[in-house]
Amino acid sequence: MAERIVIERLEFYGRCGVTEDERRKPQLIVVDLELDATVDSAAQSDRLHDTIDYARVAERIVALSTTLTCHLLESLAEQLLGMLFAEFPADRIRIWIRKLHAPLAMVAGSVGIRIERTRAQQQSKQQPLHPAPFLVQQLARLPKGQILDVAAGRGRNALYLLAQGSQVEAIDRDPEALAAVETAAKTQRLSGLTTRVLDLEASADHPPSLGRSCYDAILVFFYLHRPLFPVLLEALKPNGILLYETFTIDNYFRHQHPRRWEFCLAQNELLRLTSPLRVLHYDEGEHDGGHGSGPCFTARLVAQKTGPDHHHESH
């Protein structure tokens, strides 16, 4: 049986606008939404899990929208559509996003956009990539300056940070992946991206330099090359932030992933590898890695480089 879930006038304050002034101050945004879904048993069972929970839909829209800073409502709409199709069994979605108080003297009503899309159409498009949940949780700790995304892949974290107004350098050894990041940034009209093809493991024990005191923050997600840590620390500016998450050995034993145990951290190993830094947050355990494949066992770290930046010669 087909049904249509309708949400009218979902209101929240978000940052969306072409000018910097518009983006600086949250403004009232309204979303109207229709989700068409095929549900065979909800009417008979009278159970919430047999249909789409509109309260959960509303919560997810507000949670995602309030973490984003976009130039265009179109960009916000694409992020929301990607999330809704990924998390809810909708066959078709109609969304109307509008600003109630448009910065135009001649407009008395709202301004916005309407989009209607099927799941098949969404799948034919390049899917919006969702950032790592740990990055979203710790976003307030990251400075807005120059951020390095190590082993960036197709840029799920880089694109998210660009939408927040950061300058991001994405490095990866895969040129096709970086080309996809550049294309996605252009499609979403995000500025501030630079990319660099770089194989950090070309020389096994001597990674290439990433510069000295160059970055306000460095991100590393689900990548582990132990000789790289001194290079990462050197590349951080004083007071810079390192945000790191990757698999622990528990994930190898419980899920047989990654395929080799050497790619996993031992207990407390991440703390030892980053011992010169001041720890702001650290935990090990079962977490949502944001890959859509269920929870995994990871170590998560936020740490800060403190004091003057002394250069240590390698021996």
C-alpha positions as a Python dict, from the first residue, in 0.01 Angstrom:
ca = {
    (1, 'M'): (0, 0, 0),
    (2, 'A'): (131, 344, -91),
    (3, 'E'): (114, 627, 157),
    (4, 'R'): (235, 984, 172),
    (5, 'I'): (397, 1129, 484),
    (6, 'V'): (355, 1506, 499),
    (7, 'I'): (540, 1757, 715),
    (8, 'E'): (430, 2120, 691),
    (9, 'R'): (622, 2425, 811),
    (10, 'L'): (918, 2261, 980),
    (11, 'E'): (1101, 2569, 1109),
    (12, 'F'): (1460, 2612, 1222),
    (13, 'Y'): (1736, 2871, 1212),
    (14, 'G'): (2008, 2801, 958),
    (15, 'R'): (2300, 2970, 788),
    (16, 'C'): (2237, 3005, 418),
    (17, 'G'): (2306, 3301, 192),
    (18, 'V'): (2516, 3435, -90),
    (19, 'T'): (2665, 3715, 119),
    (20, 'E'): (2885, 3671, 423),
    (21, 'D'): (2640, 3876, 632),
    (22, 'E'): (2359, 3633, 549),
    (23, 'R'): (2571, 3335, 645),
    (24, 'R'): (2701, 3491, 966),
    (25, 'K'): (2361, 3531, 1131),
    (26, 'P'): (2119, 3236, 1145),
    (27, 'Q'): (1789, 3309, 974),
    (28, 'L'): (1451, 3141, 980),
    (29, 'I'): (1418, 2862, 723),
    (30, 'V'): (1102, 2663, 660),
    (31, 'V'): (1078, 2317, 505),
    (32, 'D'): (766, 2150, 368),
    (33, 'L'): (811, 1784, 287),
    (34, 'E'): (622, 1494, 128),
    (35, 'L'): (762, 1141, 132),
    (36, 'D'): (590, 870, -74),
    (37, 'A'): (653, 520, 54),
    (38, 'T'): (524, 169, -1),
    (39, 'V'): (415, 25, 334),
    (40, 'D'): (220, -299, 334),
    (41, 'S'): (145, -355, 700),
    (42, 'A'): (144, -26, 892),
    (43, 'A'): (-232, 27, 877),
    (44, 'Q'): (-298, -322, 1005),
    (45, 'S'): (-18, -346, 1261),
    (46, 'D'): (-51, 7, 1400),
    (47, 'R'): (322, -5, 1472),
    (48, 'L'): (556, 285, 1410),
    (49, 'H'): (843, 78, 1274),
    (50, 'D'): (621, -40, 984),
    (51, 'T'): (609, 311, 840),
    (52, 'I'): (824, 626, 823),
    (53, 'D'): (856, 804, 1157),
    (54, 'Y'): (786, 1168, 1070),
    (55, 'A'): (923, 1282, 1407),
    (56, 'R'): (1256, 1119, 1326),
    (57, 'V'): (1250, 1275, 978),
    (58, 'A'): (1199, 1619, 1130),
    (59, 'E'): (1475, 1565, 1386),
    (60, 'R'): (1725, 1458, 1119),
    (61, 'I'): (1643, 1754, 892),
    (62, 'V'): (1698, 2001, 1173),
    (63, 'A'): (2011, 1823, 1301),
    (64, 'L'): (2180, 1823, 960),
    (65, 'S'): (2065, 2168, 851),
    (66, 'T'): (2186, 2341, 1163),
    (67, 'T'): (2541, 2206, 1117),
    (68, 'L'): (2573, 2336, 759),
    (69, 'T'): (2667, 2674, 620),
    (70, 'C'): (2558, 2704, 257),
    (71, 'H'): (2565, 2972, -8),
    (72, 'L'): (2252, 2844, -181),
    (73, 'L'): (1926, 2678, -81),
    (74, 'E'): (1997, 2436, -365),
    (75, 'S'): (2304, 2310, -178),
    (76, 'L'): (2102, 2264, 140),
    (77, 'A'): (1832, 2079, -52),
    (78, 'E'): (2084, 1837, -204),
    (79, 'Q'): (2229, 1757, 137),
    (80, 'L'): (1882, 1694, 279),
    (81, 'L'): (1769, 1478, -13),
    (82, 'G'): (2082, 1266, 10),
    (83, 'M'): (2029, 1212, 382),
    (84, 'L'): (1656, 1136, 350),
    (85, 'F'): (1695, 877, 76),
    (86, 'A'): (1986, 718, 264),
    (87, 'E'): (1807, 690, 598),
    (88, 'F'): (1436, 644, 514),
    (89, 'P'): (1255, 406, 275),
    (90, 'A'): (1095, 677, 62),
    (91, 'D'): (1026, 611, -307),
    (92, 'R'): (970, 978, -395),
    (93, 'I'): (1036, 1303, -208),
    (94, 'R'): (898, 1651, -264),
    (95, 'I'): (1074, 1924, -70),
    (96, 'W'): (1009, 2298, -52),
    (97, 'I'): (1274, 2503, 126),
    (98, 'R'): (1225, 2873, 173),
    (99, 'K'): (1337, 3177, 366),
    (100, 'L'): (1051, 3355, 534),
    (101, 'H'): (1234, 3684, 558),
    (102, 'A'): (1412, 3731, 227),
    (103, 'P'): (1669, 4013, 210),
    (104, 'L'): (1474, 4177, -72),
    (105, 'A'): (1266, 4486, -4),
    (106, 'M'): (1028, 4416, -293),
    (107, 'V'): (943, 4062, -177),
    (108, 'A'): (665, 4051, 82),
    (109, 'G'): (646, 3671, 102),
    (110, 'S'): (899, 3393, 115),
    (111, 'V'): (1161, 3290, -141),
    (112, 'G'): (1278, 2935, -196),
    (113, 'I'): (1301, 2629, -416),
    (114, 'R'): (1090, 2319, -478),
    (115, 'I'): (1242, 1987, -581),
    (116, 'E'): (1071, 1656, -657),
    (117, 'R'): (1289, 1348, -691),
    (118, 'T'): (1248, 972, -706),
    (119, 'R'): (1486, 724, -551),
    (120, 'A'): (1595, 612, -898),
    (121, 'Q'): (1677, 971, -992),
    (122, 'Q'): (1870, 1015, -671),
    (123, 'Q'): (2072, 701, -733),
    (124, 'S'): (2157, 819, -1083),
    (125, 'K'): (2305, 1139, -939),
    (126, 'Q'): (2633, 1158, -758),
    (127, 'Q'): (2534, 1083, -403),
    (128, 'P'): (2608, 1352, -147),
    (129, 'L'): (2870, 1221, 93),
    (130, 'H'): (2804, 1239, 463),
    (131, 'P'): (3087, 1346, 693),
    (132, 'A'): (3224, 1125, 967),
    (133, 'P'): (2997, 1155, 1273),
    (134, 'F'): (3300, 1222, 1496),
    (135, 'L'): (3392, 1522, 1280),
    (136, 'V'): (3041, 1663, 1313),
    (137, 'Q'): (3047, 1610, 1690),
    (138, 'Q'): (3382, 1786, 1731),
    (139, 'L'): (3331, 2062, 1473),
    (140, 'A'): (3321, 2339, 1734),
    (141, 'R'): (3678, 2255, 1835),
    (142, 'L'): (3814, 2311, 1485),
    (143, 'P'): (3942, 2652, 1381),
    (144, 'K'): (3809, 2802, 1058),
    (145, 'G'): (4155, 2843, 903),
    (146, 'Q'): (4359, 2612, 681),
    (147, 'I'): (4266, 2246, 732),
    (148, 'L'): (4446, 1942, 592),
    (149, 'D'): (4242, 1630, 512),
    (150, 'V'): (4483, 1335, 498),
    (151, 'A'): (4386, 1037, 279),
    (152, 'A'): (4079, 1236, 182),
    (153, 'G'): (3932, 980, -56),
    (154, 'R'): (3625, 1122, -228),
    (155, 'G'): (3604, 1407, 18),
    (156, 'R'): (3315, 1337, 252),
    (157, 'N'): (3489, 1535, 526),
    (158, 'A'): (3655, 1794, 303),
    (159, 'L'): (3324, 1889, 138),
    (160, 'Y'): (3155, 1919, 476),
    (161, 'L'): (3424, 2155, 603),
    (162, 'L'): (3414, 2363, 286),
    (163, 'A'): (3043, 2411, 350),
    (164, 'Q'): (3134, 2549, 694),
    (165, 'G'): (3359, 2812, 533),
    (166, 'S'): (3697, 2647, 596),
    (167, 'Q'): (3991, 2638, 357),
    (168, 'V'): (4070, 2271, 296),
    (169, 'E'): (4364, 2097, 134),
    (170, 'A'): (4278, 1738, 46),
    (171, 'I'): (4563, 1494, -13),
    (172, 'D'): (4537, 1138, -140),
    (173, 'R'): (4737, 906, -361),
    (174, 'D'): (4435, 846, -588),
    (175, 'P'): (4405, 1121, -853),
    (176, 'E'): (4059, 1000, -958),
    (177, 'A'): (3928, 1037, -604),
    (178, 'L'): (4063, 1392, -579),
    (179, 'A'): (3914, 1478, -918),
    (180, 'A'): (3577, 1362, -782),
    (181, 'V'): (3622, 1592, -480),
    (182, 'E'): (3694, 1887, -708),
    (183, 'T'): (3389, 1810, -922),
    (184, 'A'): (3164, 1780, -618),
    (185, 'A'): (3291, 2110, -477),
    (186, 'K'): (3219, 2285, -808),
    (187, 'T'): (2873, 2127, -831),
    (188, 'Q'): (2791, 2245, -480),
    (189, 'R'): (2956, 2583, -547),
    (190, 'L'): (3194, 2545, -257),
    (191, 'S'): (3511, 2750, -257),
    (192, 'G'): (3837, 2711, -66),
    (193, 'L'): (3948, 2367, -188),
    (194, 'T'): (4297, 2269, -298),
    (195, 'T'): (4404, 1914, -376),
    (196, 'R'): (4739, 1738, -396),
    (197, 'V'): (4814, 1388, -522),
    (198, 'L'): (5059, 1245, -270),
    (199, 'D'): (5160, 891, -181),
    (200, 'L'): (5245, 907, 189),
    (201, 'E'): (5386, 553, 181),
    (202, 'A'): (5608, 576, -129),
    (203, 'S'): (5908, 549, 102),
    (204, 'A'): (5796, 315, 376),
    (205, 'D'): (5982, 464, 673),
    (206, 'H'): (6030, 822, 554),
    (207, 'P'): (5701, 993, 464),
    (208, 'P'): (5724, 1316, 263),
    (209, 'S'): (5710, 1639, 457),
    (210, 'L'): (5375, 1813, 483),
    (211, 'G'): (5542, 2140, 575),
    (212, 'R'): (5617, 2302, 905),
    (213, 'S'): (5351, 2490, 1104),
    (214, 'C'): (5124, 2509, 800),
    (215, 'Y'): (4782, 2396, 920),
    (216, 'D'): (4533, 2510, 1180),
    (217, 'A'): (4387, 2160, 1189),
    (218, 'I'): (4464, 1817, 1043),
    (219, 'L'): (4208, 1540, 993),
    (220, 'V'): (4287, 1172, 956),
    (221, 'F'): (3999, 925, 927),
    (222, 'F'): (4037, 551, 879),
    (223, 'Y'): (4398, 566, 768),
    (224, 'L'): (4700, 448, 964),
    (225, 'H'): (5065, 484, 869),
    (226, 'R'): (5266, 499, 1189),
    (227, 'P'): (5579, 674, 1050),
    (228, 'L'): (5355, 964, 948),
    (229, 'F'): (5283, 1090, 1300),
    (230, 'P'): (5597, 1306, 1345),
    (231, 'V'): (5522, 1462, 1006),
    (232, 'L'): (5164, 1540, 1110),
    (233, 'L'): (5276, 1701, 1433),
    (234, 'E'): (5537, 1911, 1255),
    (235, 'A'): (5281, 2033, 1003),
    (236, 'L'): (5045, 2162, 1274),
    (237, 'K'): (5064, 2527, 1373),
    (238, 'P'): (5108, 2602, 1744),
    (239, 'N'): (4763, 2557, 1903),
    (240, 'G'): (4659, 2357, 1597),
    (241, 'I'): (4418, 2065, 1632),
    (242, 'L'): (4464, 1703, 1527),
    (243, 'L'): (4138, 1510, 1477),
    (244, 'Y'): (4198, 1139, 1431),
    (245, 'E'): (3983, 826, 1411),
    (246, 'T'): (4065, 479, 1287),
    (247, 'F'): (4011, 111, 1362),
    (248, 'T'): (4135, -57, 1678),
    (249, 'I'): (4244, -417, 1706),
    (250, 'D'): (3901, -503, 1849),
    (251, 'N'): (3750, -441, 1506),
    (252, 'Y'): (3993, -683, 1346),
    (253, 'F'): (3907, -959, 1592),
    (254, 'R'): (3531, -902, 1586),
    (255, 'H'): (3470, -807, 1221),
    (256, 'Q'): (3786, -925, 1040),
    (257, 'H'): (3835, -576, 907),
    (258, 'P'): (4074, -430, 801),
    (259, 'R'): (4218, -738, 634),
    (260, 'R'): (4548, -712, 827),
    (261, 'W'): (4587, -649, 1197),
    (262, 'E'): (4880, -413, 1131),
    (263, 'F'): (4628, -160, 998),
    (264, 'C'): (4464, -139, 1342),
    (265, 'L'): (4564, 50, 1654),
    (266, 'A'): (4652, -131, 1973),
    (267, 'Q'): (4488, -20, 2295),
    (268, 'N'): (4608, 330, 2388),
    (269, 'E'): (4847, 330, 2091),
    (270, 'L'): (4701, 650, 1945),
    (271, 'L'): (4777, 827, 2272),
    (272, 'R'): (5140, 712, 2257),
    (273, 'L'): (5180, 814, 1893),
    (274, 'T'): (5054, 1165, 1971),
    (275, 'S'): (5210, 1201, 2317),
    (276, 'P'): (5358, 1553, 2253),
    (277, 'L'): (5005, 1688, 2208),
    (278, 'R'): (4755, 1798, 2471),
    (279, 'V'): (4459, 1560, 2467),
    (280, 'L'): (4119, 1731, 2452),
    (281, 'H'): (3914, 1417, 2389),
    (282, 'Y'): (3994, 1048, 2365),
    (283, 'D'): (3793, 730, 2371),
    (284, 'E'): (3804, 375, 2238),
    (285, 'G'): (3500, 163, 2171),
    (286, 'E'): (3215, 85, 1935),
    (287, 'H'): (3119, 386, 1725),
    (288, 'D'): (2930, 483, 1413),
    (289, 'G'): (3197, 544, 1152),
    (290, 'G'): (2948, 697, 912),
    (291, 'H'): (3006, 440, 636),
    (292, 'G'): (2657, 293, 650),
    (293, 'S'): (2787, -55, 735),
    (294, 'G'): (2704, -54, 1105),
    (295, 'P'): (2911, 22, 1414),
    (296, 'C'): (3285, -41, 1421),
    (297, 'F'): (3550, -37, 1693),
    (298, 'T'): (3766, 274, 1670),
    (299, 'A'): (3988, 506, 1868),
    (300, 'R'): (3891, 874, 1853),
    (301, 'L'): (4123, 1160, 1940),
    (302, 'V'): (4114, 1538, 1950),
    (303, 'A'): (4448, 1687, 2055),
    (304, 'Q'): (4619, 2024, 2043),
    (305, 'K'): (4974, 2128, 1971),
    (306, 'T'): (5080, 2360, 2251),
    (307, 'G'): (5371, 2591, 2318),
    (308, 'P'): (5632, 2730, 2077),
    (309, 'D'): (5702, 2533, 1763),
    (310, 'H'): (6049, 2380, 1799),
    (311, 'H'): (6201, 2214, 1495),
    (312, 'H'): (6354, 1874, 1560),
    (313, 'E'): (6605, 1737, 1315),
    (314, 'S'): (6543, 1378, 1217),
    (315, 'H'): (6816, 1125, 1289),
}
